[in-house]
Amino acid sequence: MKVNQLANELGVTAGTVRFYTRIGLLEPSKSPINGYKSYNDKDKSRMQFILSSRKLGFSVDDIKVIFSKTDHGESACQLVRALVKQKLAETQQQFDEMVKLRAKLSQSVEQWSTMLDNLPTGNMICHLIEGTNQADINRVHFTQHDNSQFSVKGG
């Protein structure tokens, strides 16, 4: 099958198929007569695997490593399990960071709703954001100061 047919069957663009071909994840045969690339059922299976893997957050490099194992007749399942566990941990960390960001944004919306709009000055662009940054600096300084006092008193 030609690139457009494979792309249509899998619901992707021909450019997507060409990309994975160009980086070596697909290896279609090439017609000696017209130079057209021809994809077979193995290429279709590999492309389906690539698409499924990408939906799970696997990188192109991850997929290359998986294919390097299976192309040598080895099972990649243990590697896939390890990669999924790693992706899950990374996703959890990103989720936790997003929860913190959401809380900070909600707090900002609430605090800023009653504050006046100030015109920019030579040193200030938007007092809302700059005030938030200064409050964070003060909070860190205050916390460090309090912690040092507790450690001195406790020592």
C-alpha positions as CSV (number, residue, x, y, z in Angstrom):
1,M,0.0,0.0,0.0
2,K,1.1,3.5,-0.7
3,V,1.7,6.2,2.0
4,N,-1.8,7.8,1.5
5,Q,-3.5,4.5,1.8
6,L,-1.7,3.6,5.0
7,A,-2.4,7.1,6.4
8,N,-6.1,6.9,5.6
9,E,-6.5,3.4,7.1
10,L,-4.9,4.7,10.4
11,G,-6.5,8.1,10.5
12,V,-3.3,10.1,10.3
13,T,-1.8,12.3,7.7
14,A,0.6,11.1,5.0
15,G,3.1,13.5,6.6
16,T,2.9,11.6,9.8
17,V,3.7,8.3,8.0
18,R,6.5,10.0,6.1
19,F,8.0,11.3,9.4
20,Y,8.2,7.9,11.0
21,T,9.6,6.5,7.8
22,R,12.3,9.3,7.6
23,I,13.5,8.6,11.2
24,G,13.6,4.9,10.5
25,L,10.7,3.5,12.5
26,L,9.0,2.3,9.3
27,E,10.9,0.6,6.5
28,P,8.8,0.4,3.4
29,S,10.1,-1.2,0.3
30,K,10.9,1.0,-2.6
31,S,9.8,0.4,-6.2
32,P,12.8,0.2,-8.6
33,I,10.6,1.4,-11.4
34,N,9.0,4.6,-10.0
35,G,10.7,5.0,-6.6
36,Y,7.3,4.9,-4.7
37,K,7.5,3.5,-1.2
38,S,5.2,0.5,-0.5
39,Y,4.1,-0.3,3.0
40,N,3.1,-3.8,4.1
41,D,1.2,-5.3,7.0
42,K,4.3,-5.2,9.3
43,D,4.6,-1.4,8.6
44,K,0.9,-1.0,9.4
45,S,1.3,-2.9,12.7
46,R,4.4,-0.8,13.6
47,M,2.6,2.4,12.8
48,Q,-0.4,1.3,15.0
49,F,2.1,0.6,17.8
50,I,3.7,4.0,17.3
51,L,0.4,5.8,17.5
52,S,-0.7,3.8,20.6
53,S,2.6,4.4,22.3
54,R,2.5,8.2,21.5
55,K,-0.9,8.3,23.1
56,L,0.6,6.9,26.3
57,G,3.3,9.6,26.3
58,F,6.2,7.5,24.9
59,S,8.8,9.5,23.1
60,V,10.2,8.6,19.7
61,D,13.4,7.6,21.4
62,D,11.4,5.3,23.7
63,I,9.8,3.7,20.7
64,K,13.2,3.3,19.0
65,V,14.5,1.4,22.0
66,I,11.4,-0.8,22.1
67,F,11.7,-1.6,18.4
68,S,15.5,-2.3,18.8
69,K,14.5,-5.1,21.2
70,T,11.7,-6.6,19.2
71,D,13.6,-6.3,16.0
72,H,16.2,-8.6,17.6
73,G,13.5,-11.1,18.7
74,E,13.5,-10.0,22.3
75,S,10.4,-9.2,24.4
76,A,10.0,-5.5,25.1
77,C,7.3,-6.0,27.8
78,Q,9.6,-5.6,30.8
79,L,11.0,-2.4,29.3
80,V,7.5,-1.1,28.5
81,R,6.4,-1.8,32.1
82,A,9.4,0.2,33.4
83,L,8.7,3.1,31.0
84,V,5.1,3.2,31.9
85,K,6.0,3.3,35.6
86,Q,8.4,6.1,34.9
87,K,5.8,8.0,32.9
88,L,3.2,7.5,35.7
89,A,5.6,9.0,38.2
90,E,6.4,12.0,35.9
91,T,2.7,12.5,35.3
92,Q,2.0,12.5,39.0
93,Q,4.7,15.1,39.6
94,Q,3.3,17.3,36.8
95,F,-0.2,16.8,38.2
96,D,0.9,17.8,41.7
97,E,2.6,20.9,40.2
98,M,-0.5,21.8,38.3
99,V,-2.7,21.5,41.4
100,K,-0.3,23.9,43.2
101,L,-0.4,26.3,40.2
102,R,-4.2,26.1,40.1
103,A,-4.4,27.0,43.8
104,K,-2.1,29.9,43.3
105,L,-4.1,31.1,40.3
106,S,-7.3,30.8,42.2
107,Q,-5.8,32.7,45.1
108,S,-4.6,35.4,42.7
109,V,-8.0,35.8,41.1
110,E,-9.6,36.2,44.5
111,Q,-7.0,38.7,45.8
112,W,-6.8,40.7,42.7
113,S,-10.6,41.0,42.2
114,T,-10.7,43.9,44.7
115,M,-7.4,45.6,43.8
116,L,-7.3,48.7,41.6
117,D,-5.7,48.8,38.2
118,N,-2.5,50.9,38.4
119,L,-0.7,52.6,35.5
120,P,2.7,51.3,34.7
121,T,5.7,53.3,36.1
122,G,9.3,53.2,35.2
123,N,9.9,50.4,37.6
124,M,6.6,48.6,37.6
125,I,4.7,46.9,34.8
126,C,1.7,45.4,36.6
127,H,1.5,45.7,40.3
128,L,-0.6,42.5,40.6
129,I,2.1,40.2,39.3
130,E,5.0,42.1,40.9
131,G,3.2,42.2,44.2
132,T,2.7,38.5,44.1
133,N,6.4,38.0,43.4
134,Q,7.3,40.3,46.3
135,A,4.9,38.5,48.6
136,D,6.6,35.1,47.7
137,I,10.0,36.6,48.5
138,N,8.8,38.0,51.8
139,R,7.2,34.7,52.7
140,V,10.4,32.7,51.9
141,H,12.5,35.3,53.9
142,F,10.1,35.2,56.8
143,T,10.0,31.4,56.8
144,Q,13.8,31.1,56.7
145,H,14.0,33.7,59.5
146,D,11.5,31.8,61.6
147,N,13.3,28.4,61.0
148,S,16.6,29.8,62.0
149,Q,15.1,31.2,65.3
150,F,13.5,27.8,66.0
151,S,16.8,26.0,65.4
152,V,18.7,28.5,67.7
153,K,16.1,28.2,70.5
154,G,16.0,24.4,70.1
155,G,19.9,24.2,70.1
